[in-house]
Amino acid sequence: MADFETLLGKERIPVERFVRYKISDRADAEDVLQEVYLTAYQKFEQLKNPDSFKAWILSIARNKCNDYFRAKAACLEIPTEDLTELREEEGRQGKCDFRDVRENLEALQDKDKEILILYFWKELPQAEIAKRLGIPLGTVKSRLHAAKEKFKEQYQKEKGWKDMKRLPESMPKYQIEKTDKEPFEVKWEELMGWFLVPRLGEKLSWGMYDQPSGKCDHVYDMEVTGRAKVHGIEGVELTARESAYSKKEEVIQRTFVAQLTDTHCRYLATIRNDNGVRNFITFLDGEEFMECWGYGEDNVGNETNLKPKGIIKREGNIVTTPGKDFVLDIVGRYDVTIAEKTYDTVCVLDISTYNNGVVSEQFLDQNGRTILWRRFNRDDWHIERYGGKKWSEQLPENDRLIVDGVTYVQWYDCITDYVL
């Protein structure tokens, strides 16, 4: 296993940092590290690509840390199941639905959830909590204060979704006119595909409108909920609540972490629910992350300082490129009139960087905010999944783009509450 020892020698420090960051008790951290190394050694033959060793062993470390916290919670008999009983009581703020309490408690990290349950549900004195957790009393006090603040922030955040602007049921009529003005340079800080700027205090709603019906299919309410770190890189955590326009009660909630710098905007992690287990997928997880969330070499992200590069040429609906996919460029200046207001914009044409086989038009104003986003599918894009017909047959009334001789058909449009 000489290869294993060589690879481990190169990556031992980040693995140790990761585990010790997760587990504050040094002795426990050392025990978990030994489990990580043993498991990695036993399963090393399953690793097909040695270049993925770092992401692979960090995923083992993450699983072992999760096992540690689950075992610790079981030993402490943390009664999260006791919170499943739905009841309603009167309090100083009116009626209190304990379902809301449990849902928001479950959204916290294990160590925050643990100390809140011990203090509020077990009603243990702080000195007793310190003894049971094996940490100093001062640490209990600071951790309890931080956990209460996080719970309050989470609870208020959930209640705050009602403040989001309501998007119209039908797409407002719009008009796009090319002008003779030179395209301007623009600072584009929005997350690619989600329209939200990953900065504290930001929130927005956006809708997806089918064409040609113009009816709103899905609504996304988004908000930056706080600061976050992923493998030592600082960013912010964002939450997106997706619901069908006609069925607001059926909500899918997504959480991810993103980073905005002076030059780039990128995703660092996404958190998904796998059969009730919160699964963190990060930029170190290779193709599992990069396929849907990564962008650019080494996940550098999308550029924020956009200016015309002359890579893509456009005349009307005819587009020519250098003959390769995965290109993005400003292709002209346009007046976009929507909701009875006209915006001076540049059109950013994205060919397959957002999704292979997909072209998008993104009209940005001088603030770098999206006024209108339009998606076009390559004529044969996933047709086996959507009825077996080409998109030009399925949507004969919709607009077309011809990119290097290939037909792309408009599928849907998106607007945000920024234009309302």
C-alpha positions as CSV (number, residue, x, y, z in Angstrom):
1,M,0.0,0.0,0.0
2,A,2.9,2.3,-0.7
3,D,0.6,4.5,-3.0
4,F,-1.9,4.9,-0.1
5,E,0.8,6.0,2.3
6,T,2.2,8.5,-0.3
7,L,-1.2,10.0,-1.0
8,L,-2.1,10.2,2.7
9,G,1.1,11.9,3.5
10,K,0.2,14.7,1.0
11,E,-3.4,15.1,2.3
12,R,-3.0,14.3,6.0
13,I,-3.0,17.9,7.1
14,P,-6.3,19.0,5.4
15,V,-8.0,15.8,6.7
16,E,-6.8,16.5,10.3
17,R,-7.9,20.1,10.0
18,F,-11.3,19.1,8.8
19,V,-12.0,16.6,11.6
20,R,-10.6,18.8,14.3
21,Y,-12.7,21.7,13.0
22,K,-15.8,19.5,13.2
23,I,-15.0,17.9,16.6
24,S,-13.8,20.2,19.3
25,D,-12.8,17.4,21.8
26,R,-9.2,16.6,20.8
27,A,-9.3,13.0,22.1
28,D,-12.5,12.3,20.3
29,A,-11.1,13.9,17.1
30,E,-8.1,11.7,17.3
31,D,-10.3,8.6,17.6
32,V,-12.3,9.6,14.6
33,L,-9.1,10.3,12.6
34,Q,-7.9,6.8,13.3
35,E,-11.3,5.4,12.0
36,V,-10.9,7.6,8.9
37,Y,-7.4,6.3,8.1
38,L,-8.4,2.7,8.8
39,T,-11.5,2.9,6.6
40,A,-9.6,4.6,3.8
41,Y,-6.8,2.0,4.0
42,Q,-9.3,-0.9,3.8
43,K,-11.2,0.7,0.9
44,F,-8.3,2.1,-1.0
45,E,-8.5,-0.5,-3.8
46,Q,-12.0,0.9,-4.6
47,L,-10.6,4.3,-5.5
48,K,-10.3,4.2,-9.3
49,N,-8.7,7.7,-9.8
50,P,-5.8,8.6,-7.5
51,D,-6.3,12.2,-8.5
52,S,-9.5,12.2,-6.5
53,F,-7.9,10.9,-3.3
54,K,-8.3,14.2,-1.4
55,A,-12.1,14.5,-2.1
56,W,-12.5,10.8,-1.5
57,I,-10.8,10.7,1.9
58,L,-12.5,13.9,3.0
59,S,-15.9,12.3,2.2
60,I,-14.9,9.4,4.5
61,A,-13.9,11.9,7.1
62,R,-17.3,13.7,6.8
63,N,-19.2,10.4,7.2
64,K,-17.2,9.5,10.2
65,C,-17.8,12.8,11.8
66,N,-21.6,12.4,11.2
67,D,-21.4,8.9,12.7
68,Y,-19.7,10.4,15.8
69,F,-22.4,13.0,16.3
70,R,-25.2,10.5,15.8
71,A,-23.6,8.1,18.3
72,K,-23.1,10.9,20.8
73,A,-26.7,12.1,20.5
74,A,-27.9,8.5,21.1
75,C,-25.7,8.2,24.2
76,L,-27.1,11.5,25.5
77,E,-30.7,10.3,24.7
78,I,-31.4,13.5,22.9
79,P,-35.2,13.3,22.5
80,T,-35.7,14.7,19.0
81,E,-38.4,12.2,18.5
82,D,-40.3,13.7,21.4
83,L,-40.7,16.8,19.3
84,T,-42.6,15.0,16.6
85,E,-45.9,15.3,18.5
86,L,-47.8,18.2,17.0
87,R,-49.4,20.4,19.6
88,E,-50.4,24.1,19.8
89,E,-50.0,26.2,22.9
90,E,-50.6,29.8,23.9
91,G,-47.5,31.9,24.6
92,R,-46.5,35.5,25.1
93,Q,-46.4,35.9,21.3
94,G,-49.8,34.2,20.8
95,K,-50.3,30.6,19.6
96,C,-47.1,28.6,19.1
97,D,-47.1,25.6,16.7
98,F,-44.4,23.1,18.0
99,R,-44.1,21.8,14.4
100,D,-42.4,25.1,13.5
101,V,-40.1,24.7,16.5
102,R,-39.0,21.2,15.5
103,E,-38.5,22.0,11.9
104,N,-36.3,25.0,12.7
105,L,-34.4,23.0,15.3
106,E,-33.7,20.2,12.8
107,A,-32.2,22.9,10.4
108,L,-29.4,23.6,12.9
109,Q,-26.1,21.9,13.2
110,D,-25.9,18.9,15.5
111,K,-23.9,20.6,18.2
112,D,-26.3,23.6,18.3
113,K,-29.3,21.2,18.4
114,E,-27.7,19.1,21.1
115,I,-27.1,21.9,23.5
116,L,-30.6,23.5,23.0
117,I,-32.3,20.2,23.7
118,L,-30.3,19.6,26.8
119,Y,-31.0,23.0,28.2
120,F,-34.6,23.6,27.2
121,W,-36.1,20.1,26.9
122,K,-34.0,18.2,29.4
123,E,-33.9,21.4,31.6
124,L,-30.3,20.6,32.7
125,P,-28.3,23.3,34.5
126,Q,-25.4,24.6,32.5
127,A,-22.9,23.0,35.0
128,E,-24.5,19.6,34.4
129,I,-24.4,20.1,30.6
130,A,-20.7,20.9,30.9
131,K,-20.1,17.7,32.8
132,R,-22.1,15.5,30.4
133,L,-20.5,17.0,27.3
134,G,-17.0,17.1,28.8
135,I,-16.4,20.8,28.0
136,P,-15.8,23.9,30.3
137,L,-18.7,25.8,31.7
138,G,-17.6,28.9,29.8
139,T,-17.8,26.9,26.6
140,V,-21.4,25.8,27.4
141,K,-22.4,29.4,28.0
142,S,-20.9,30.7,24.7
143,R,-22.2,27.7,22.7
144,L,-25.7,28.0,24.2
145,H,-25.8,31.8,23.4
146,A,-24.7,31.1,19.8
147,A,-27.2,28.3,19.4
148,K,-30.1,30.4,20.7
149,E,-29.2,33.2,18.2
150,K,-29.0,30.7,15.3
151,F,-32.4,29.3,16.2
152,K,-33.9,32.7,16.5
153,E,-32.4,33.7,13.1
154,Q,-33.7,30.5,11.5
155,Y,-37.2,30.9,13.0
156,Q,-37.5,34.5,12.0
157,K,-36.2,33.6,8.6
158,E,-38.9,31.0,8.1
159,K,-41.6,33.5,9.2
160,G,-40.1,36.2,7.0
161,W,-40.9,34.4,3.7
162,K,-44.3,36.0,3.7
163,D,-42.7,39.3,3.1
164,M,-41.5,38.3,-0.3
165,K,-43.2,40.1,-3.3
166,R,-45.8,38.1,-5.1
167,L,-44.9,37.5,-8.8
168,P,-47.7,37.8,-11.4
169,E,-49.5,34.7,-12.6
170,S,-48.7,35.5,-16.2
171,M,-45.6,36.9,-17.8
172,P,-45.9,40.6,-18.3
173,K,-45.7,41.6,-22.0
174,Y,-42.2,42.6,-23.0
175,Q,-40.4,44.0,-26.0
176,I,-36.7,43.6,-26.9
177,E,-35.1,46.2,-29.3
178,K,-31.5,46.3,-30.3
179,T,-29.9,49.7,-30.2
180,D,-26.9,51.2,-32.0
181,K,-25.2,52.1,-28.7
182,E,-21.9,50.5,-27.7
183,P,-22.4,47.7,-25.1
184,F,-21.3,48.7,-21.6
185,E,-19.1,46.8,-19.2
186,V,-21.0,45.5,-16.2
187,K,-20.4,44.1,-12.8
188,W,-22.4,40.9,-12.7
189,E,-22.5,39.5,-9.2
190,E,-25.5,37.3,-9.4
191,L,-25.2,33.5,-8.9
192,M,-25.4,31.9,-12.3
193,G,-28.8,30.3,-12.8
194,W,-30.3,31.7,-9.5
195,F,-30.2,35.5,-9.9
196,L,-29.4,36.2,-6.2
197,V,-26.3,38.1,-5.2
198,P,-24.5,36.1,-2.5
199,R,-24.1,38.9,0.0
200,L,-25.5,39.4,3.5
201,G,-29.0,41.0,3.5
202,E,-29.9,40.0,-0.1
203,K,-33.2,38.3,-1.0
204,L,-35.5,38.1,-4.0
205,S,-38.2,36.1,-5.7
206,W,-38.1,34.9,-9.2
207,G,-40.5,33.0,-11.5
208,M,-40.3,30.6,-14.3
209,Y,-42.8,31.3,-17.1
210,D,-43.7,28.7,-19.7
211,Q,-43.8,29.7,-23.4
212,P,-45.9,30.3,-25.3
213,S,-48.7,30.2,-22.6
214,G,-46.8,32.8,-20.5
215,K,-48.1,31.1,-17.3
216,C,-45.9,31.0,-14.2
217,D,-44.9,27.4,-13.5
218,H,-42.6,27.7,-10.5
219,V,-41.7,30.4,-8.0
220,Y,-38.4,30.6,-6.1
221,D,-38.1,32.6,-2.9
222,M,-34.5,33.1,-2.0
223,E,-32.5,34.7,0.8
224,V,-29.0,34.9,2.1
225,T,-29.3,33.6,5.7
226,G,-25.8,34.1,7.1
227,R,-22.1,33.6,6.8
228,A,-20.7,30.1,6.2
229,K,-17.4,28.3,5.7
230,V,-16.6,25.3,3.5
231,H,-13.2,23.7,4.0
232,G,-11.9,26.9,5.4
233,I,-13.2,29.1,2.6
234,E,-15.7,31.8,3.7
235,G,-18.9,32.5,1.9
236,V,-22.6,32.9,2.7
237,E,-25.4,30.4,3.1
238,L,-28.5,30.8,0.9
239,T,-31.9,29.2,1.0
240,A,-34.2,28.7,-1.9
241,R,-37.8,27.7,-1.5
242,E,-39.3,26.3,-4.7
243,S,-43.0,25.9,-5.1
244,A,-45.4,25.4,-8.0
245,Y,-47.3,28.7,-8.6
246,S,-50.7,26.9,-8.2
247,K,-49.6,24.9,-5.2
248,K,-47.8,27.1,-2.8
249,E,-48.0,24.7,0.1
250,E,-45.9,22.1,-1.8
251,V,-42.4,23.5,-1.0
252,I,-39.0,22.1,-1.9
253,Q,-36.3,23.8,0.2
254,R,-32.7,23.9,-1.0
255,T,-29.7,25.2,0.8
256,F,-26.3,26.0,-0.6
257,V,-23.1,28.0,0.1
258,A,-21.6,30.5,-2.3
259,Q,-18.7,32.9,-2.4
260,L,-18.5,36.3,-4.1
261,T,-15.1,37.9,-4.7
262,D,-14.0,41.0,-6.7
263,T,-13.5,38.9,-9.8
264,H,-15.7,35.7,-9.5
265,C,-18.9,34.2,-8.1
266,R,-19.0,30.5,-7.3
267,Y,-20.8,27.8,-5.5
268,L,-18.9,26.1,-2.6
269,A,-21.4,23.5,-1.4
270,T,-25.0,22.3,-1.6
271,I,-27.0,20.6,1.1
272,R,-29.6,18.1,0.1
273,N,-31.8,15.8,2.0
274,D,-31.1,12.1,1.5
275,N,-33.8,10.1,3.2
276,G,-33.9,12.4,6.2
277,V,-30.1,12.9,6.3
278,R,-28.6,16.3,5.5
279,N,-26.0,15.5,2.9
280,F,-23.3,18.2,2.3
281,I,-21.8,18.1,-1.2
282,T,-18.8,20.4,-1.6
283,F,-16.4,21.5,-4.3
284,L,-14.0,18.8,-3.1
285,D,-16.4,16.0,-4.0
286,G,-15.4,15.9,-7.7
287,E,-17.9,15.2,-10.4
288,E,-20.7,14.7,-7.9
289,F,-20.5,18.5,-7.3
290,M,-19.0,19.8,-10.5
291,E,-21.6,18.3,-12.8
292,C,-24.4,20.5,-11.4
293,W,-22.7,23.2,-9.4
294,G,-19.2,23.7,-10.4
295,Y,-18.0,26.1,-13.1
296,G,-14.6,26.9,-14.5
297,E,-11.2,25.4,-14.0
298,D,-10.9,24.2,-10.4
299,N,-14.4,25.7,-9.8
300,V,-13.1,29.3,-10.1
301,G,-16.7,30.3,-10.8
302,N,-18.2,32.8,-13.3
303,E,-16.5,36.1,-14.0
304,T,-18.1,39.1,-12.4
305,N,-16.5,41.8,-14.5
306,L,-18.1,41.4,-17.9
307,K,-17.1,43.2,-21.1
308,P,-17.6,42.3,-24.8
309,K,-14.8,39.9,-25.9
310,G,-15.9,39.4,-29.5
311,I,-16.1,35.6,-29.0
312,I,-19.7,35.3,-30.0
313,K,-21.1,37.2,-33.0
314,R,-24.9,37.8,-33.4
315,E,-27.0,39.2,-36.2
316,G,-30.7,39.0,-35.4
317,N,-31.3,35.3,-34.4
318,I,-28.2,34.1,-36.2
319,V,-25.3,33.3,-33.8
320,T,-21.7,32.3,-34.7
321,T,-19.1,31.1,-32.2
322,P,-15.5,29.9,-32.3
323,G,-16.9,26.5,-33.0
324,K,-16.9,25.2,-29.4
325,D,-19.4,24.9,-26.6
326,F,-19.1,26.5,-23.2
327,V,-18.7,30.1,-24.2
328,L,-20.2,33.3,-22.7
329,D,-20.1,36.9,-24.0
330,I,-21.9,40.2,-24.3
331,V,-23.4,40.3,-27.8
332,G,-25.1,43.7,-27.9
333,R,-27.0,46.5,-26.2
334,Y,-30.8,46.3,-26.0
335,D,-33.8,48.3,-24.7
336,V,-36.0,45.9,-22.8
337,T,-39.5,47.1,-22.0
338,I,-41.3,45.1,-19.4
339,A,-44.0,45.9,-16.9
340,E,-44.3,49.3,-18.7
341,K,-40.8,50.2,-17.8
342,T,-37.8,50.4,-20.3
343,Y,-34.4,49.2,-19.2
344,D,-31.0,49.9,-20.9
345,T,-29.4,46.5,-21.0
346,V,-26.6,44.4,-22.5
347,C,-27.4,40.8,-23.6
348,V,-25.2,38.1,-22.2
349,L,-25.4,35.1,-24.4
350,D,-24.4,31.8,-22.7
351,I,-23.8,28.8,-24.9
352,S,-23.8,25.5,-22.9
353,T,-22.0,26.8,-19.8
354,Y,-25.3,26.9,-17.9
355,N,-26.4,23.5,-19.2
356,N,-25.0,21.4,-22.1
357,G,-27.3,21.8,-25.1
358,V,-28.9,25.0,-23.8
359,V,-28.4,28.6,-24.8
360,S,-29.6,31.5,-22.6
361,E,-30.1,35.2,-23.2
362,Q,-29.6,37.2,-20.0
363,F,-30.4,40.9,-20.2
364,L,-28.5,42.9,-17.5
365,D,-29.0,46.5,-16.6
366,Q,-26.1,48.8,-15.6
367,N,-26.5,47.6,-12.0
368,G,-25.7,44.1,-13.1
369,R,-29.2,42.8,-12.3
370,T,-31.2,40.5,-14.5
371,I,-34.1,42.2,-16.2
372,L,-35.1,39.2,-18.4
373,W,-33.7,35.7,-18.8
374,R,-34.7,33.4,-21.7
375,R,-33.8,29.8,-22.2
376,F,-33.5,28.0,-25.6
377,N,-33.1,24.3,-26.0
378,R,-31.2,22.6,-28.8
379,D,-33.8,21.1,-31.1
380,D,-32.9,17.5,-30.0
381,W,-32.1,18.4,-26.3
382,H,-33.4,15.4,-24.2
383,I,-36.3,14.8,-26.5
384,E,-36.6,11.2,-25.3
385,R,-37.5,12.6,-21.9
386,Y,-40.0,15.1,-23.3
387,G,-42.3,13.1,-25.7
388,G,-39.8,12.1,-28.4
389,K,-40.5,15.1,-30.6
390,K,-38.0,17.9,-31.5
391,W,-38.6,21.1,-29.7
392,S,-39.4,22.9,-32.9
393,E,-42.3,20.5,-33.3
394,Q,-43.4,20.7,-29.7
395,L,-43.2,24.5,-29.5
396,P,-43.8,25.7,-33.1
397,E,-44.8,29.3,-32.1
398,N,-41.7,30.0,-29.9
399,D,-38.7,32.1,-30.9
400,R,-35.6,30.5,-32.4
401,L,-31.9,31.0,-32.3
402,I,-29.6,29.5,-35.0
403,V,-26.2,28.8,-33.4
404,D,-23.5,27.7,-35.8
405,G,-26.3,26.3,-38.0
406,V,-28.1,24.4,-35.2
407,T,-31.6,25.3,-34.2
408,Y,-32.4,26.2,-30.6
409,V,-36.0,26.8,-29.4
410,Q,-37.2,29.1,-26.7
411,W,-38.6,27.0,-23.7
412,Y,-39.3,29.4,-20.9
413,D,-38.6,32.9,-19.5
414,C,-37.6,34.1,-16.0
415,I,-38.1,37.5,-14.3
416,T,-37.3,38.5,-10.7
417,D,-39.1,40.9,-8.4
418,Y,-36.4,43.4,-9.2
419,V,-38.5,44.5,-12.2
420,L,-41.8,44.7,-10.3
